[in-house]
Amino acid sequence: MNFFSSNLKQLTDKYSQKYVAAKTGFSQSSINNYISKTSEPSIQFLIALKQAFGISVDDFLFKEYQEEVVDNKNVYVGNYLIYYYNNASYKGEIHSNIKNTLSYGVVSIVPESETSSNVVVYALMLKERSDAVKLLKKVNTLSNADLLIMYKDNINSYVGEIHTNPYNIFISLENKNKDDEAFLILNNPQLKNEYLGGLGTINSVSRGREHNPCVQYVILSRKLIDKPDGELYNILSLDCVDIDFDTQVNDLVPLFKRLYMENNELSNVLNDEQKASIIENKLKYLFNEIIDANMFRIGKISNHDDDTVYRLLKEGIDV
């Protein structure tokens, strides 16, 4: 017996069709067709369900679905590298897309004690990848007790808590010596085994001349992602705008023809400097229009982003 339609209905009743659509990248109409048995689910949809909700495809197809909510924080216990942009520059202004752009750190999620089910989060933020890798190697060799002592003795350490719900992981960090705080949010893949890491967002205060609030993407990873900084730089970009220039080109080409290619009153009266000034003003107007229309307003981590980072995490190097 195939339980897929009824299981999918149960899942959408719990989370809503809109949420399941957003998590899988499929439209609500497609999901509704799967529930009503109007169409059969694709392999891609089943894989997306597995990645978004941590389900077994076989069980979802042939057994009555019962969601297991993972609330055991032990799956997150461990040491992680954190990759993020150097936020000292005003609004991310830099001279090179690569050099001195990325910063690194180590985040440790540690049991409060041998008998406690609660965990505490510590972090140290660094500038160089080599320093972060060296620190990760060190903390991976320490016992939980020694790990706590190391972080507590370092005035640059951040300390905080981790909270989860079925959808997200929330990590708060604070450094009282620096009077600084940060707040991370990552997707919760509902894994039964250890958490490998993922792509998330962090709200923090910039470390430049002016200490201003900022938000950016971060990668949290148990392993070293053995990729050039340039690839990580692109993944951590808040937005990649696909701009359609057709409208602007259609506005600019007729003006260029009138000024330089046609014999008319306008082209005959104006000199080359005046024509160039008209073209320059038109370009400025079109550029400002493009920038305003595509200006970054919201950054949302998509399933595609998640898949890209998760592939890198699985291919990473143990440190």
Phi, psi and omega in degrees: 000136181266119183262006191304309184299314181291324178293319179294323177297318179297320180295317180288330175295325182284316187253341187092148179298323181298318181291315179298322178297316181294321182287329183264339182084010177255154183287158177296327180293322177296316180295320178297323177294325178293319181293319182277359180066022176291327177218157180271144180291145177277163175300322180299322180291320179296320177295319179296321176298316180299315182290324185281326188238003177066030183271161170271123182299316180300314180296321182293330180278323193237002177228156177290128189284130172226111184288133174259117179270120181274113178241010179276111184289353178297336179292341181262349182298131180153184181246138186228148164276145174239132181246133181201167179284144168293114185260018180286334180280144183295120180052032176077013181292125182220161178272338180221142179291342186247301190299130176058023181267319183266144173236167188221169176191181177231131177243129180240127175253115194231140173300140180298326177201173181294335184256353185267144174270353178279154179234159176234149182248133174236154179207148171230127181260132185231170180263323188257142178299318182299322179293321180293318179296319178298317179293319179299318177301319181293310184292333178292343180264351185269149171288165179301320180296315179292327179296316179297319180296318181300313181292318182294331181277351182260118184291346180269001182287144170258145178229147182191201185228162174236133175230149181225156165226180183300345185251327191220161173245129181243124180236120177255140181227145181215139172236104184290331179295324179264357185053050188228148178219158176211155183221118181255144173229128177230160174290146178257106183283000179057049180276146176274334178263188185295145179285129181274335185125190181175185177261132181214187177243155177224132170261125182210187177247131182297151184256018180276204182298322177249130181270090184249151176298142177211160178227142178203168174278149174224154172246131175247128187212132174293332185250164173281123175279107187276066179229153177299153179304328181300321179291319177294323178304315182292321180296323184277358177296136183294326186207142174235101188275130175262099188268134175265114184267002186303315182297316182293320179296319180295334176281324188279320185300313179300322179295317179298318179298316182297322184279326191239339188246339182255150177265096182219177184298321182294312182291332181282328184280321187276144173271176185298322180295320179291321178297316179298323179294321178295316179298317180300314180296322179294318178298317179301317180297314182294319179298314179298323179295317179296313182299316181294320182290329185249013181300140179300125179239323180209138176248122181235131181284117183271168176297326178296317177300315180301314182297319180299313181290320181298323177297318179295323180295318181292329181273359186294169183258130174294137181247000000 
